[in-house]
Amino acid sequence: MPKVLAVIPARSGSKSLPDKNIRLLKGKPLLAYSIEYANRCPLITKTIVSTDSEFYAETARHWGACVPFLRPKNIAEDDSQDYGFMRHALDFFIEHKDYYDFLALIRPTSPLRPANLIEKSIEILTNNPTATSVRTVAPVKEHPYRVWSIAEDGSMKGFVESEQEPFNLPRQKLPNLYFQTGDLEMVRASTLLSGSVSGRNVYPLIVSHDEMVDIDCISDFNQAERKLT
């Protein structure tokens, strides 16, 4: 069986919703839902929280996660990308001779994820040796073929230029497209070591809109509370 490290990112500097990752959702800090989700999966070897805050670290430990380090400030900024903290976590364990095959990125901002996503993503990577990573996606609601851009002169044109008048195509002829959700990403350690958090051969794990919520602002938070009622 592959060794799997679950990484839950929880930096402290949220601007849109201050202290979002520890904000109480039905009496529990938001990040607790993701910790519990990871810990319920018997295929996870270890669950850690990557945070730059000692207070967040204490909260994470209380809810059952390991916090073996505090994330350096240079990879905990507003514009810091996923690769920085994922590679930092992997390198930490490599330095301590604790090696992992897969790393699961489990964001606190998706507390209502469907069951068994971790198991399914591990199965996809195991059965597809050339797959570099797996990520959850959902069908698009607003199709890119219906998107327009407005020029400086006030006129507009279809955003997709590879098709003849794609905005006039009937719904039945629109290609099936998906957007990435925040529920789960599973990446091979070798992909991270090669310099990418996803790689070039990404496989989908499809979820429905009814099964998900991505929390970025207070209205998203309120939506999650309603779904948990």
JOHU-V869600 format. One record per pair of residues at least 24 apart in sequence whose ideal C-beta (glycine too) atoms are under 8 Angstrom apart, sorted by the first residue. I is the first residue (numbers start at 1). GAP is how many residues later the second one is. If there is no record, write none. Layout:
BEGIN
i={I	I}
gap={GAP	GAP}
END
This chain:
BEGIN
i={1	2	2	2	2	2	2	3	3	3	3	3	4	4	4	4	4	4	4	4	4	4	4	5	5	5	5	5	5	5	5	5	5	5	6	6	6	6	6	6	6	6	6	6	7	7	7	7	7	7	7	7	7	8	8	8	8	8	8	8	8	8	8	8	8	9	9	9	9	9	9	9	9	10	10	10	10	10	10	10	11	11	11	11	11	11	11	12	12	12	12	12	12	13	13	13	13	15	16	16	17	17	17	17	17	20	20	20	20	21	21	21	21	22	22	22	23	25	25	25	25	25	26	26	28	29	29	30	30	30	30	31	31	31	31	31	32	32	33	33	33	34	34	34	34	34	35	35	35	35	36	36	37	37	37	38	38	38	38	39	39	41	41	43	43	43	44	44	45	48	50	50	50	51	52	68	81	82	82	83	83	83	83	86	86	86	87	87	90	90	90	99	100	101	101	102	102	102	102	103	103	103	103	103	104	104	104	105	105	105	105	105	106	107	107	109	109	109	109	110	110	110	110	110	110	110	110	111	111	111	112	112	112	112	112	112	113	113	113	113	113	114	114	114	114	117	117	117	117	118	118	120	121	121	121	122	124	124	124	125	125	125	128	130	131	131	131	131	132	132	132	132	132	132	132	132	132	133	133	133	133	133	133	133	133	133	133	133	134	134	134	134	134	134	134	134	135	135	135	135	135	135	135	135	136	136	136	136	136	136	136	136	136	136	136	137	137	137	137	137	137	137	137	138	138	138	138	138	138	138	138	139	139	139	139	139	139	140	140	140	141	143	143	144	145	145	145	178	178	181	181	181	182	183	183}
gap={42	98	99	100	120	123	124	42	96	97	98	99	39	40	41	96	97	98	99	100	114	118	182	39	40	41	43	84	85	88	95	97	98	99	32	35	38	40	41	42	97	98	100	112	41	43	78	79	82	96	97	98	99	26	27	30	39	40	41	42	52	57	98	99	100	40	41	42	73	76	96	98	99	39	40	41	43	46	50	98	39	40	41	42	60	65	69	39	40	41	43	44	64	39	63	64	65	63	200	201	198	199	200	201	204	88	89	195	201	30	35	87	88	33	34	37	198	86	196	199	200	203	199	202	35	30	34	78	79	81	185	25	28	29	32	77	27	31	75	78	79	72	73	74	76	77	25	28	29	30	27	28	69	76	81	27	66	68	80	25	26	77	78	75	76	79	60	74	55	41	35	38	39	25	24	24	116	103	115	109	112	113	114	101	106	111	105	110	99	102	103	90	89	87	88	84	85	86	87	83	84	85	86	89	80	81	82	79	80	81	82	92	78	75	76	73	105	106	107	71	72	73	74	102	103	104	105	102	104	113	99	100	101	112	115	116	70	71	94	98	99	69	93	97	98	66	67	88	90	66	68	85	63	65	84	64	62	79	81	61	63	78	75	71	57	70	71	72	55	56	59	64	66	67	68	69	70	52	53	54	55	58	64	65	66	68	69	70	50	51	52	53	68	69	70	71	45	49	50	51	63	67	69	70	44	45	46	47	48	49	68	69	70	71	76	41	42	43	44	67	68	69	70	40	41	43	68	69	70	71	74	37	38	39	67	69	70	37	38	39	68	31	34	33	24	29	30	26	28	26	31	33	32	24	29}
END
